[in-house]
Amino acid sequence: MDILLLVLGFFCVILGVFGSFLPVLPGPPVSWIGLLLLFLTSAVPNDWWLIGITGLVALSVVALDYWIPAAGTRRFGGSRAGMIGTTIGLLVSIVFPVLGLAGIVIWPFVGAVVGELINKTSHKQALRAAFGSFVGFLTGTFLKFVVSMVLLGIFLFRFWDYRTEFFPFLNG
């Protein structure tokens, strides 16, 4: 059973790293589930503080990933309409992943431009706000990737520390 949990946990952690870039997978929470599966084995002692803190970080990053593009729009001079457009564009890219990975970049950008144009902002200002949305998207993606990689590192280090518990023949 421990080997099954180990393999499933490793699969989840790797899937979470890819989920940092893919719009349909919440990267850090999937990576965290992989880490949790490792700690549910009898080979690795439970560290509920580590699991709790990493779980809060993973959930916080997911929340920030929805907030950062809107904040980027505002930082680059976007209005409330641009922020709403960014958010609607992000939701469209999640609900209708027609363009795949490109959609999660394009739709918030388009949403910000449309929102600003509806707000009767100049084309130049609308594009600037949309650029802020794009910067926000890149920031959120980078943050998700970093957290997923840290969770992968914790998984690998914990596995390495207790590898002989999983594979006793390695005791030599």
Disulfide bonds with the S-S distance in Angstrom:
none
